[in-house]
Amino acid sequence: MKTIILFVTFLALSSSYLADETDTEFHYKPGELADPSKWGTIKPEWKICGTGKKQSPIDLSPKIARIIHNSTEILQTYYKPVEAILKNRGFDMKVKWEDDAGKIVINNTDYKLIQSHWHAPSEHFLNGEKFAMELHMVHKSAEGHLAVIGVLFREGAPNAFISRIMDKINKIADIQDGEVSIGKIDPREFGWDLTKFYEYRGSLTTPPCTEDVMWTIINKVGTVSSQQIDMLTDARRGGYEMNARPPQPLNGRLVYLNEQSTPSPTLNIPRVGQY
């Protein structure tokens, strides 16, 4: 089934693997030897975490963005419900589709949906505000490039998708690398409002912090309940209870704010960059 939505984001082949199966020799607890401020010193291949000039996340606002209205190029998505599993990776909870759950098409290149995961609190900020949670949806092309979207959530009403899988999260909350089937999941259940969104070039937000990522962050903020936040954070241990990297310097990078005056099943967006 076809839906047309936003999107643009890429990564090199080596980075795309690490975005899916990130090394866990790091954590987020301030003041410890492996906290985010020290990631660049832990391994030589992580050096860019400390020296890079295009690191993520960042604080997004109209003040730093070039505003684009009703741009003219089309990106397409094709999603379908297939069986999925939930995995406790220790540093986050990941949903992974066991079969082909669909794709997005960018510049005539297919990017297959491979996984989603949550960060709490949010990694990206909007107008200086940190939120309760952030969802990342990850797609990958046959060549290994990624297309990723981020959705922010503030504390409030329960999130419908998380409500659906709460019993499964609890089932593996104390099991490192634990997995459980969550049945057929339609990626459209995550729900995105595509009226307004940011795009910028950045990096992975976990080691090795590889640059070459074009982030796409939805401006409209969703809601998640305090119980759901606690459930996801309590499932993490050993310095991963709060798994958000602090905002990084912009260093003069271009940020685009795309605004659509009339939301439509067909969403027109610009090509911020391409391979």
C-alpha positions in Angstrom: 0.0 0.0 0.0 1.3 3.4 -1.0 1.6 6.5 1.1 3.6 9.6 0.2 5.6 11.2 3.0 8.7 13.3 3.8 12.2 12.1 4.1 15.8 12.5 3.5 18.8 10.9 5.3 21.8 9.0 4.4 24.8 7.1 5.8 27.9 5.2 4.6 27.8 1.4 4.6 30.0 1.0 7.6 27.9 3.5 9.6 24.6 1.9 8.6 25.7 -1.4 10.3 26.7 0.4 13.5 23.4 2.3 13.5 21.6 -1.0 13.7 24.0 -2.9 16.0 25.8 -0.3 18.0 28.7 -1.3 20.3 27.8 -0.9 24.0 31.2 0.0 25.5 29.8 3.5 26.3 27.1 4.9 28.5 25.4 8.2 29.4 26.0 8.7 33.1 27.6 12.1 33.6 31.0 12.0 35.3 31.9 8.4 34.5 34.8 7.3 32.3 32.6 6.4 29.3 30.1 9.3 29.5 29.2 11.2 26.3 31.9 13.8 26.8 34.6 11.1 26.7 33.3 8.9 23.9 36.0 10.3 21.5 38.8 9.0 23.8 37.6 5.4 24.4 38.6 4.0 21.0 40.6 5.4 18.1 37.7 4.7 15.7 35.4 6.8 17.9 37.7 9.8 17.8 35.2 11.8 15.7 32.8 11.8 18.6 35.1 14.5 20.1 36.6 16.1 17.0 33.8 16.1 14.5 32.2 19.3 13.2 28.9 17.8 12.1 27.8 16.0 15.2 24.3 15.2 16.4 21.9 15.9 18.0 21.4 19.7 17.9 19.0 22.3 19.1 16.6 23.2 16.2 14.7 26.4 15.8 13.4 28.7 13.1 16.2 31.2 14.0 18.9 28.9 12.7 16.9 27.5 9.7 16.3 28.4 6.1 12.5 28.2 5.7 11.2 26.5 2.6 7.5 26.6 1.6 5.7 23.9 -0.4 8.8 22.6 -2.2 8.3 20.7 -5.4 10.1 17.3 -5.3 8.3 14.2 -4.2 9.4 11.3 -2.0 7.3 8.1 -1.7 6.8 5.5 1.0 5.3 2.1 0.6 4.6 0.3 4.0 2.8 -2.9 4.9 2.2 -4.7 8.2 4.5 -7.7 8.8 5.7 -9.7 11.8 8.1 -7.8 14.1 10.2 -8.5 17.2 11.0 -6.3 20.2 14.6 -6.5 21.4 16.1 -5.1 24.7 19.6 -4.1 23.5 20.4 -2.8 27.0 21.0 0.8 25.8 17.5 0.9 24.1 14.4 -1.0 23.0 14.3 -1.8 19.3 11.5 -2.9 17.0 12.8 -4.9 14.1 10.7 -6.2 11.2 11.3 -9.9 10.4 10.2 -9.5 6.7 9.9 -6.7 4.2 7.8 -4.0 5.9 8.1 -1.6 3.1 10.3 1.2 1.9 10.8 4.8 1.0 12.0 5.9 -2.4 14.5 8.8 -2.7 16.0 9.8 -6.1 14.8 6.5 -7.6 16.6 4.5 -4.8 14.8 2.2 -2.5 15.4 2.4 1.3 14.1 -0.5 3.2 12.6 0.0 6.7 14.8 -2.0 9.1 14.2 -0.9 12.6 13.0 1.7 15.1 14.1 2.6 18.6 13.5 5.2 21.4 15.7 7.6 23.3 14.5 9.1 26.6 14.8 12.0 27.2 14.9 13.4 23.6 18.2 13.9 21.9 17.2 16.8 19.6 15.8 20.0 21.2 13.2 22.4 19.7 13.6 26.1 20.5 15.8 25.2 23.5 13.3 22.7 24.9 14.2 19.1 25.7 11.4 16.6 25.5 10.5 13.3 27.2 11.3 10.9 24.4 12.4 10.6 20.8 11.6 7.9 18.2 14.1 7.1 15.4 12.9 5.2 12.3 15.8 3.8 10.3 15.7 2.8 6.6 18.6 1.4 4.6 19.3 1.1 0.8 20.9 -1.9 -0.9 24.1 0.1 -0.9 24.0 0.6 2.8 22.9 4.3 3.0 20.3 5.2 5.6 17.2 7.3 5.7 16.1 8.2 9.2 13.3 10.3 10.8 13.0 11.5 14.3 9.7 12.2 16.2 9.7 14.0 19.6 7.3 13.4 22.4 6.3 15.3 25.6 4.8 13.9 28.7 1.0 13.7 28.4 -1.5 11.3 27.0 -0.3 7.7 26.4 1.3 6.9 23.1 -1.0 4.5 21.2 1.7 2.3 19.8 3.7 1.9 23.0 0.4 1.1 24.8 -0.1 -1.8 22.3 3.3 -3.4 23.2 3.6 -2.5 26.9 3.2 -6.1 28.1 5.9 -7.1 25.7 8.3 -4.4 27.0 7.7 -5.6 30.6 8.3 -9.2 29.6 11.9 -8.5 28.5 12.7 -5.5 30.7 15.2 -7.4 32.8 16.6 -9.5 30.0 19.8 -8.2 28.3 19.4 -9.0 24.6 16.0 -10.4 25.3 13.6 -10.7 22.3 9.9 -11.2 22.0 7.5 -11.3 19.1 5.0 -8.4 18.9 3.0 -9.7 16.0 2.2 -7.8 12.8 3.2 -4.2 13.0 2.3 -1.6 10.4 4.9 1.2 10.3 2.2 3.7 9.8 1.0 3.0 13.4 3.9 5.2 14.6 2.0 8.3 13.2 3.8 11.3 11.8 2.4 14.8 11.1 4.3 16.0 8.0 3.2 19.6 7.9 6.5 20.9 9.2 9.9 19.3 9.6 13.6 20.1 9.9 16.5 18.7 8.0 20.2 19.0 8.6 23.4 17.1 8.0 24.8 15.4 11.1 26.1 12.2 12.6 25.1 9.1 14.5 24.2 10.0 18.1 26.0 6.9 19.5 29.6 5.8 18.9 31.3 5.8 16.5 29.5 9.1 15.8 30.0 8.8 12.1 29.1 11.9 10.1 27.2 11.8 6.8 23.7 11.5 8.3 21.0 13.8 7.0 18.6 14.1 9.9 14.8 14.7 9.4 13.0 15.8 12.6 9.2 16.3 12.7 8.3 19.7 14.2 5.0 18.5 15.7 5.5 17.0 19.1 3.5 13.9 20.2 2.7 12.7 23.7 3.8 9.8 25.9 2.6 9.0 29.4 4.9 9.1 32.5 4.2 5.3 33.0 5.4 4.6 29.5 8.5 6.7 30.0 9.3 4.9 33.3 8.7 1.5 31.6 11.2 2.2 28.8 13.9 3.8 31.1 13.6 1.1 33.8 14.4 -1.5 31.1 17.8 -0.1 30.7 20.7 -0.7 33.1 24.3 0.3 33.8 24.4 3.9 32.7 21.8 3.6 29.9 18.8 4.6 32.0 18.8 8.0 30.3 20.1 7.3 26.8 20.2 10.8 25.2 23.4 12.4 23.9 23.6 16.1 24.8 23.2 18.7 22.0 26.3 19.4 19.9 27.6 22.6 18.4 26.0 23.6 15.1 29.4 24.8 13.6 27.7 26.8 10.8 25.8 23.9 9.3 22.7 24.6 7.1 19.4 23.7 8.7 16.2 23.6 6.6 12.7 24.1 7.9 10.1 22.7 5.5 6.6 24.0 5.8 3.6 22.7 3.9 0.6 25.0 3.8 -1.9 22.2 2.9 -1.1 18.7 4.3 -1.7 16.1 1.7 -1.1 12.4 1.1 1.6 13.6 -1.3 4.3 15.6 0.5 6.6 17.7 -1.5 10.1 18.4 -0.1 13.5 19.6 -1.3 16.6 17.5 -1.9 18.9 18.8 0.9 21.6 16.4 -0.2 22.1 13.2 -2.1 24.6 10.5 -3.0 
